[in-house]
Amino acid sequence: VKKFDAWKLQAQEEAARRVLEAQDVAVGDLMKSMDRHRYQTKEDTLKTREELLQVIKSNNSLFEGKVAEVQQRLQLLAMEAGRSLGDLNGDLERLRRCDSMFQES
């Protein structure tokens, strides 16, 4: 009976040792997995941030391009309006001269 009890105790200790070893391996694997996940998450975050900055820069460039385009159109319209106003002033001046010529005659 003593031999059986000793063998039983030894078997229990061996089983407990194997369970503890397996737990150590599992915890180690979990830690490695968490580290990989943490690293990947950090990489993904940086990549997403970089992509977002690229989109913002692209949108800013597009916006600035559109603003420049609108400014050019406004300048052209202002030049056209200035020319038209100049033409109208010229026409008005000619009409005044003709009117004064008619009034004198």
Sequence and secondary structure as in RCSB ss.txt:
>XXXX:A:sequence
VKKFDAWKLQAQEEAARRVLEAQDVAVGDLMKSMDRHRYQTKEDTLKTREELLQVIKSNNSLFEGKVAEVQQRLQ
LLAMEAGRSLGDLNGDLERLRRCDSMFQES
>XXXX:A:secstr
 HHHHHHHHHHHHHHHHHHHHHHHHHHHHHHHHHHHHHHHHHHHHHHHHHHHHHHHHHHHHHHHHHHHHHHHHHH
HHHHHHHHHHHHHHHHHHHHHHHHHHHHH 
